[in-house]
Amino acid sequence: MWRLAALCCTTALQLPSRPLRTRVRLHAGDEDAELCVALTVHKPHKVDGPKVPSPLSSDTAFVGDGAAVLASAATEKGDLIDRAYAAAGPRSEIIPAQTCGIVTCGGLCPGLNTVVQELYRCLSMQYFVERVWGFEGGYEGLAQGKRVDLARVLRKKNVYAEGGTLLGTSRPKIPAAQLADAVEREALDCLFVVGGDGTMRGAAALSEELQKRDSKCRVAVVPKTIDNDIPLIDRSFGFDTAVTEAKRFIDVASVEARSFPRGAVRGVGVVRLMGRDAGFLAVHACLAAPGDVDACLVPEKSFSVDALLRYVNEKLDEKDHCILVVAEGVNTRVIDGNGPVTVDGDVGPWLCAQLKANLESISLKYVDPSYAVRSAPSNAADTIFCSRLAQHAAHGALGGSTAFAVGTVNTHYVEIPLQDFANRAAVCAVTGRIFGDLVRSTGQPAFDNDADASCDDSLESPTGGCVVTWDGPSMTGVKT
């Protein structure tokens, strides 16, 4: 593995039509390697408008327009280094804003209130934006003009320590034209959207509609999901908290299973965690309970029911108890001797029924934390992360960027064009290093899997993910 410590970028790197092409020689002990660089910096669209000096203090570490962050800091011999993103941060000149709006969309996630609070504080206290509105109930509230005066709510009260979202949320699909009408009606200079993949698609469509209308409103997204399946970025906010909360329920199942074996009766614990298309939460929660979990089932990897039952029985014979963790999306990844098995409904109760029907003398405890994980307040690490994401979203929008999402790449904050997320998702790299660590921790076999998630390339994120791309409106069929 070769690691790039630094790469000096010039303003020429900003031009997607003229990527930097060069070769870099690296040294690792007595061995040299030559890497090919054909680098394009992916930058968000910039709105036109009169700029003024930033109101931030003169000792602020301003970011230049040519600053960029490599998409990956690790590479193999012969790999092509081809992508970087515009660095996020405060600009020395800004396009002022008088009215900004904030919406939270989709499911709950730890840290939502922190993002809302810190967006308000940064906009009103650092950039002196006169009006910062929240809109109740996500895109629907924006379309209906359900305005919340955040100054009235947040001037005397901090909400970062509370779970949920003070603005409420929803999942309706609102046409981009209707949202653009609302943006114009509310005279918004900036709109900050906090949400997951569907919300980001809505923000991208809204940005396109606003550009068609020659609107100067800037649209910035703070990506959100406890599933951690947003591609390209290191991790999603709230994921760290969700793992901590999920691990508590693994502890519960472990205590129950270890306490009940009496004589011929053996203890089995099953923990069902969120993860519709990606098993990050299950994988990391299991890694946070080393030695407690005997098998972790994720949507990226199919498994044989018979092989799983044999393995559980072996564990029960060995130590009288067994703990299984299963992600919700596993219901599409089950096989038996005749091929794929259709699991109707929730995979957790289905798996429990299989265990009870095929294993003798067991005391089974089923734990489903579900909403308890996503409704928790953010922990210290996520609170810091959410605060910084909110600030960088504000810096980007006031700096003139639009149609972008903020996140970390190689631990550095970046602005990623929304179009880069289209038809992409992050999944666990089941042939990667972190999943390998999981398998060694649990000791689980392959369970006769016949198919794995298909990654676009060999790059692995810090949380053990890779990017998958698909054709069509959803991830259906991405696994081959």
Wavefront OBJ file of the C-alpha trace (Angstrom):
o trace
v 0.000 0.000 0.000
v 1.384 3.371 -1.036
v 0.266 6.510 0.748
v 0.394 10.015 -0.680
v 1.450 12.442 2.021
v 0.728 15.565 -0.004
v 0.140 16.859 -3.505
v 0.494 20.558 -4.285
v -2.401 21.698 -6.441
v -2.452 24.694 -8.766
v -5.480 26.561 -10.021
v -5.208 24.607 -13.281
v -6.557 21.616 -11.360
v -9.914 23.337 -11.149
v -10.612 22.782 -14.825
v -12.452 19.472 -15.414
v -11.712 19.752 -19.145
v -7.967 20.065 -18.509
v -6.949 17.517 -15.873
v -3.423 17.530 -14.527
v -1.422 14.684 -16.047
v 1.919 13.700 -14.552
v 3.801 10.866 -12.915
v 4.736 10.730 -9.242
v 7.636 8.678 -7.906
v 7.159 7.377 -4.361
v 9.732 5.813 -2.059
v 8.984 3.052 0.469
v 12.189 1.790 2.055
v 14.363 0.358 -0.702
v 11.483 0.122 -3.156
v 10.268 2.763 -5.600
v 6.954 2.968 -7.407
v 5.698 5.208 -10.162
v 2.043 6.258 -10.108
v 0.110 7.841 -12.938
v -1.820 10.995 -12.087
v -4.605 12.274 -14.354
v -6.319 14.508 -11.855
v -9.606 16.366 -12.234
v -10.924 18.493 -9.382
v -14.682 18.061 -9.020
v -16.098 21.440 -7.995
v -19.630 22.639 -7.281
v -21.340 25.180 -9.495
v -20.792 28.823 -8.507
v -23.507 31.468 -8.674
v -22.696 34.904 -10.021
v -23.097 37.901 -7.770
v -21.308 40.875 -6.263
v -18.803 39.817 -3.632
v -17.784 41.610 -0.464
v -15.004 40.946 2.045
v -15.886 38.208 4.513
v -17.128 39.463 7.895
v -15.095 36.728 9.601
v -12.101 37.904 11.590
v -8.840 38.565 9.761
v -7.074 35.698 11.553
v -9.494 33.163 10.004
v -7.809 30.374 8.026
v -9.431 31.212 4.695
v -9.461 28.585 1.939
v -8.352 29.496 -1.561
v -10.457 28.634 -4.593
v -7.685 26.358 -5.876
v -7.491 24.176 -2.753
v -8.357 20.521 -3.355
v -8.395 17.167 -1.552
v -7.491 13.857 -3.202
v -10.329 11.332 -3.328
v -8.038 8.683 -1.869
v -4.836 8.948 0.143
v -3.996 5.274 -0.374
v -3.256 3.556 -3.657
v -1.693 0.412 -5.073
v 1.143 0.219 -7.567
v -0.079 1.057 -11.030
v -3.312 2.708 -9.854
v -4.508 5.843 -11.607
v -5.030 8.859 -9.352
v -7.811 10.670 -11.162
v -10.098 12.542 -8.783
v -10.066 15.311 -6.184
v -12.696 17.556 -4.603
v -12.770 21.249 -3.826
v -11.681 21.909 -0.261
v -14.387 23.299 2.024
v -13.925 26.240 4.344
v -14.447 29.994 4.705
v -13.652 32.220 1.731
v -12.071 35.653 2.016
v -14.862 37.080 -0.169
v -18.533 36.135 0.017
v -21.845 36.722 -1.707
v -23.975 38.104 1.155
v -27.336 36.612 2.091
v -30.293 38.222 3.833
v -32.654 35.233 4.085
v -31.751 31.562 4.464
v -33.878 28.457 4.952
v -33.218 25.059 6.558
v -35.122 21.778 6.109
v -34.588 18.313 7.601
v -35.933 15.420 5.536
v -36.268 11.633 5.694
v -35.733 9.436 8.745
v -34.365 10.540 12.086
v -30.657 10.433 12.804
v -28.528 11.434 15.805
v -27.194 14.955 15.326
v -30.010 16.549 13.333
v -30.650 19.193 15.976
v -26.928 19.938 16.194
v -26.774 20.607 12.448
v -29.832 22.886 12.569
v -28.563 24.778 15.617
v -25.058 25.282 14.231
v -26.314 26.339 10.804
v -28.386 29.005 12.530
v -25.522 30.133 14.769
v -22.988 30.316 11.934
v -25.335 32.157 9.569
v -26.712 34.646 12.074
v -23.727 35.208 14.362
v -20.798 34.925 11.948
v -22.278 36.028 8.617
v -24.990 38.303 10.075
v -27.793 36.844 7.947
v -30.917 38.790 8.954
v -33.487 36.003 8.646
v -32.828 32.289 9.177
v -36.027 30.281 8.767
v -36.620 26.638 9.432
v -39.463 24.900 7.616
v -41.556 22.299 9.444
v -41.761 18.852 7.930
v -39.004 18.876 5.326
v -39.698 19.636 1.669
v -43.435 19.492 2.323
v -43.163 22.266 4.907
v -41.101 24.365 2.521
v -43.686 23.935 -0.244
v -46.489 24.898 2.153
v -44.627 27.817 3.716
v -44.590 26.362 7.256
v -41.974 28.778 8.471
v -40.218 28.554 11.873
v -38.363 31.593 13.229
v -35.163 29.943 14.440
v -34.007 33.133 16.136
v -37.003 32.931 18.469
v -36.356 29.237 19.201
v -32.569 29.160 19.491
v -31.518 32.499 20.951
v -32.222 31.321 24.492
v -32.021 27.546 24.112
v -29.521 25.079 22.675
v -30.968 21.870 21.238
v -27.839 19.937 20.300
v -28.282 17.570 23.264
v -31.761 16.507 22.127
v -32.597 13.654 19.769
v -34.877 14.023 16.764
v -35.274 17.308 14.911
v -36.966 20.465 16.142
v -38.115 21.120 12.561
v -39.842 17.786 12.091
v -39.413 15.703 8.962
v -41.288 13.966 6.164
v -40.710 11.857 3.050
v -43.102 13.163 0.365
v -41.898 13.639 -3.206
v -42.456 17.296 -4.061
v -41.904 18.369 -7.696
v -38.809 20.503 -8.181
v -40.867 23.270 -9.800
v -43.093 23.478 -6.721
v -40.056 23.710 -4.432
v -38.508 26.372 -6.669
v -41.746 28.360 -6.456
v -41.489 28.176 -2.658
v -37.854 29.306 -2.704
v -38.823 32.332 -4.788
v -41.887 33.077 -2.656
v -39.786 33.012 0.529
v -37.040 35.074 -1.186
v -34.364 32.634 -0.029
v -30.755 33.439 -0.826
v -29.613 30.050 0.498
v -31.379 26.772 1.260
v -29.729 24.201 3.508
v -31.039 20.653 3.157
v -30.281 17.891 5.665
v -31.170 14.436 4.398
v -30.240 11.134 2.787
v -30.053 9.826 -0.761
v -33.644 10.603 -1.754
v -33.394 14.064 -0.235
v -30.162 14.672 -2.134
v -31.834 13.713 -5.408
v -34.547 16.237 -4.605
v -31.937 18.912 -3.860
v -30.163 18.191 -7.154
v -33.433 18.507 -9.090
v -34.271 21.733 -7.243
v -30.831 23.162 -8.030
v -31.310 22.411 -11.729
v -34.725 24.079 -11.708
v -33.356 27.162 -9.950
v -30.515 27.431 -12.455
v -33.034 27.258 -15.319
v -34.816 30.206 -13.721
v -31.521 32.070 -13.335
v -32.078 32.108 -9.578
v -29.182 33.114 -7.353
v -30.355 30.920 -4.463
v -27.640 28.532 -3.344
v -28.559 24.962 -2.342
v -26.286 23.144 0.122
v -26.775 19.622 1.478
v -25.555 18.052 4.709
v -25.832 14.283 3.980
v -27.568 12.223 6.645
v -28.165 8.520 7.290
v -27.371 6.137 10.127
v -26.956 3.428 7.478
v -23.722 5.202 6.415
v -24.485 4.379 2.774
v -23.832 7.845 1.283
v -21.011 7.300 -1.249
v -17.714 9.177 -1.679
v -17.480 10.582 1.873
v -15.628 9.037 4.827
v -18.765 8.583 6.928
v -22.185 10.076 7.611
v -22.956 12.090 10.719
v -24.843 10.174 13.401
v -23.215 6.875 12.460
v -20.789 6.932 15.388
v -23.656 7.485 17.826
v -25.781 4.804 16.159
v -22.976 2.254 16.525
v -22.631 3.101 20.216
v -26.380 2.711 20.769
v -26.577 -0.521 18.740
v -23.710 -2.024 20.709
v -25.725 -1.567 23.919
v -28.400 -3.882 22.536
v -25.812 -6.479 21.553
v -24.712 -6.358 25.194
v -28.327 -7.009 26.232
v -28.629 -10.039 23.943
v -25.264 -11.364 25.091
v -26.159 -11.132 28.783
v -29.504 -12.824 28.159
v -28.024 -15.660 26.089
v -25.176 -16.338 28.524
v -27.460 -16.271 31.551
v -30.107 -18.736 30.409
v -28.278 -21.991 29.573
v -29.468 -24.483 32.196
v -28.875 -28.165 31.718
v -29.941 -29.099 28.206
v -31.337 -25.625 27.386
v -28.986 -23.346 25.487
v -29.177 -19.574 24.955
v -29.496 -17.839 21.584
v -29.621 -14.073 21.082
v -30.691 -12.417 17.823
v -30.208 -8.663 17.328
v -31.818 -7.030 14.310
v -30.305 -3.680 13.263
v -31.105 -1.132 10.585
v -29.395 -1.434 7.215
v -31.683 -1.748 4.196
v -29.000 -1.922 1.494
v -25.790 -1.686 3.511
v -24.578 -3.444 6.647
v -22.253 -0.797 8.091
v -24.196 -0.417 11.337
v -24.262 -4.170 11.965
v -20.582 -4.616 11.083
v -19.307 -1.787 13.283
v -21.589 -2.650 16.201
v -20.199 -6.203 16.102
v -16.620 -4.915 15.957
v -17.452 -2.820 19.042
v -18.361 -6.050 20.889
v -15.320 -8.237 20.147
v -15.818 -11.864 21.089
v -19.520 -11.481 21.910
v -20.991 -11.911 18.415
v -20.727 -15.249 16.594
v -22.117 -14.189 13.207
v -23.046 -10.951 11.449
v -25.366 -11.114 8.431
v -25.383 -8.154 6.042
v -27.220 -7.307 2.793
v -23.988 -7.312 0.792
v -23.415 -11.037 1.330
v -25.852 -13.865 0.739
v -25.988 -16.846 3.099
v -27.283 -20.399 3.184
v -29.901 -21.090 5.841
v -28.642 -24.650 6.277
v -25.026 -23.520 6.649
v -26.036 -20.915 9.233
v -28.045 -23.448 11.241
v -25.121 -25.891 11.266
v -22.794 -23.155 12.456
v -25.136 -22.009 15.240
v -25.530 -25.604 16.409
v -21.745 -26.001 16.513
v -21.434 -22.850 18.622
v -24.119 -24.067 21.007
v -22.312 -27.386 21.414
v -19.077 -25.495 22.019
v -20.182 -22.901 24.592
v -23.952 -23.272 25.216
v -24.830 -19.881 23.761
v -24.686 -18.006 20.441
v -25.251 -14.386 19.362
v -26.370 -13.414 15.860
v -26.599 -9.861 14.498
v -28.651 -9.345 11.340
v -29.190 -6.228 9.221
v -32.743 -5.597 8.039
v -31.851 -5.871 4.347
v -30.708 -9.484 4.650
v -34.218 -10.659 3.703
v -33.165 -10.437 0.045
v -29.941 -12.404 0.520
v -31.132 -15.814 1.771
v -30.510 -19.040 -0.134
v -31.164 -22.733 0.484
v -30.556 -25.922 -1.457
v -33.055 -24.837 -4.107
v -31.706 -21.324 -4.605
v -32.899 -17.889 -3.404
v -35.477 -17.807 -0.605
v -38.188 -15.158 -0.491
v -38.501 -13.741 3.014
v -41.777 -11.902 3.390
v -41.729 -9.121 5.955
v -39.122 -8.537 8.641
v -36.070 -10.792 8.507
v -35.634 -10.758 12.302
v -38.776 -12.709 13.267
v -38.281 -14.953 10.217
v -34.770 -15.878 11.345
v -35.994 -16.530 14.891
v -38.661 -18.873 13.517
v -36.007 -20.780 11.540
v -33.845 -21.169 14.633
v -36.736 -22.367 16.797
v -37.932 -24.839 14.174
v -34.531 -26.396 13.524
v -32.606 -26.244 16.798
v -33.491 -28.263 19.874
v -33.645 -27.054 23.466
v -32.907 -23.364 22.991
v -33.985 -20.272 24.886
v -34.137 -17.543 22.234
v -34.123 -13.824 22.971
v -34.893 -11.403 20.111
v -33.761 -7.766 20.416
v -34.845 -5.094 17.916
v -33.653 -1.590 18.946
v -34.802 -0.022 15.657
v -35.989 3.508 16.481
v -34.069 3.634 19.771
v -30.853 3.822 17.740
v -31.829 6.607 15.365
v -33.649 8.809 17.890
v -30.723 9.098 20.321
v -28.970 12.443 20.811
v -25.532 12.685 19.217
v -22.502 11.702 21.255
v -19.511 14.008 21.708
v -17.713 12.925 18.524
v -20.837 13.283 16.376
v -21.716 16.634 17.953
v -18.321 18.013 16.936
v -18.684 16.456 13.470
v -22.195 17.879 12.986
v -21.075 21.329 14.101
v -18.234 21.389 11.605
v -20.384 20.048 8.758
v -22.942 22.788 9.412
v -20.277 25.482 9.471
v -18.685 24.250 6.235
v -22.089 24.126 4.538
v -22.607 27.768 5.526
v -19.089 28.743 4.413
v -19.647 27.073 1.042
v -23.019 28.659 0.327
v -21.900 32.138 1.399
v -18.793 31.617 -0.699
v -21.027 31.203 -3.752
v -21.166 27.410 -4.116
v -24.456 25.711 -4.964
v -25.710 22.203 -5.741
v -23.143 20.659 -3.413
v -22.883 18.459 -0.341
v -20.341 18.794 2.451
v -18.496 15.863 3.939
v -15.065 14.567 4.800
v -12.763 12.827 2.339
v -9.497 11.566 3.825
v -10.544 13.434 7.023
v -10.569 16.784 5.156
v -13.813 18.714 4.635
v -14.818 19.057 0.989
v -17.604 20.342 -1.257
v -18.849 17.577 -3.586
v -21.148 18.379 -6.541
v -24.556 16.754 -6.082
v -24.328 15.260 -9.566
v -21.428 13.082 -8.364
v -23.828 11.191 -6.070
v -26.289 10.288 -8.841
v -27.013 6.534 -9.097
v -24.344 5.761 -6.521
v -24.322 4.325 -3.028
v -21.841 3.023 -0.486
v -21.921 -0.626 0.589
v -19.674 -2.734 2.790
v -16.665 -3.971 0.857
v -17.047 -7.643 1.782
v -13.612 -8.439 0.353
v -12.080 -5.465 2.153
v -9.997 -5.059 5.273
v -12.662 -4.035 7.777
v -15.055 -6.824 6.795
v -12.091 -9.182 7.048
v -11.534 -7.921 10.596
v -15.192 -8.654 11.336
v -14.967 -12.240 10.064
v -11.859 -12.846 12.155
v -13.611 -11.360 15.205
v -16.766 -13.480 14.906
v -15.116 -16.586 13.490
v -18.007 -17.033 11.067
v -17.566 -19.043 7.856
v -18.687 -17.912 4.399
v -22.114 -19.596 4.817
v -21.946 -20.832 1.215
v -22.464 -17.342 -0.181
v -22.959 -17.282 -3.927
v -22.769 -13.539 -4.589
v -21.281 -10.395 -3.135
v -21.927 -6.700 -3.666
v -20.096 -5.482 -6.753
v -17.774 -2.536 -6.013
v -16.812 -0.034 -8.696
v -13.125 -0.223 -7.732
v -10.737 -1.403 -5.021
v -10.839 1.820 -2.983
v -12.063 1.255 0.585
v -13.435 4.028 2.783
v -12.321 4.481 6.415
v -15.516 2.689 7.517
v -14.927 -0.263 5.192
v -17.144 0.791 2.319
v -16.895 0.953 -1.433
v -18.926 2.741 -4.099
v -21.442 0.964 -6.327
v -23.097 2.483 -9.381
v -26.337 1.302 -10.930
v -28.628 2.071 -13.839
v -32.159 3.220 -13.117
v -33.907 4.921 -10.205
v -32.856 2.564 -7.383
v -30.225 0.090 -6.228
v -32.342 -2.899 -7.287
v -30.106 -5.275 -9.154
v -26.814 -3.685 -8.149
v -25.672 -6.921 -6.495
v -24.447 -9.408 -9.079
l 1 2 3 4 5 6 7 8 9 10 11 12 13 14 15 16 17 18 19 20 21 22 23 24 25 26 27 28 29 30 31 32 33 34 35 36 37 38 39 40 41 42 43 44 45 46 47 48 49 50 51 52 53 54 55 56 57 58 59 60 61 62 63 64 65 66 67 68 69 70 71 72 73 74 75 76 77 78 79 80 81 82 83 84 85 86 87 88 89 90 91 92 93 94 95 96 97 98 99 100 101 102 103 104 105 106 107 108 109 110 111 112 113 114 115 116 117 118 119 120 121 122 123 124 125 126 127 128 129 130 131 132 133 134 135 136 137 138 139 140 141 142 143 144 145 146 147 148 149 150 151 152 153 154 155 156 157 158 159 160 161 162 163 164 165 166 167 168 169 170 171 172 173 174 175 176 177 178 179 180 181 182 183 184 185 186 187 188 189 190 191 192 193 194 195 196 197 198 199 200 201 202 203 204 205 206 207 208 209 210 211 212 213 214 215 216 217 218 219 220 221 222 223 224 225 226 227 228 229 230 231 232 233 234 235 236 237 238 239 240 241 242 243 244 245 246 247 248 249 250 251 252 253 254 255 256 257 258 259 260 261 262 263 264 265 266 267 268 269 270 271 272 273 274 275 276 277 278 279 280 281 282 283 284 285 286 287 288 289 290 291 292 293 294 295 296 297 298 299 300 301 302 303 304 305 306 307 308 309 310 311 312 313 314 315 316 317 318 319 320 321 322 323 324 325 326 327 328 329 330 331 332 333 334 335 336 337 338 339 340 341 342 343 344 345 346 347 348 349 350 351 352 353 354 355 356 357 358 359 360 361 362 363 364 365 366 367 368 369 370 371 372 373 374 375 376 377 378 379 380 381 382 383 384 385 386 387 388 389 390 391 392 393 394 395 396 397 398 399 400 401 402 403 404 405 406 407 408 409 410 411 412 413 414 415 416 417 418 419 420 421 422 423 424 425 426 427 428 429 430 431 432 433 434 435 436 437 438 439 440 441 442 443 444 445 446 447 448 449 450 451 452 453 454 455 456 457 458 459 460 461 462 463 464 465 466 467 468 469 470 471 472 473 474 475 476 477 478 479 480
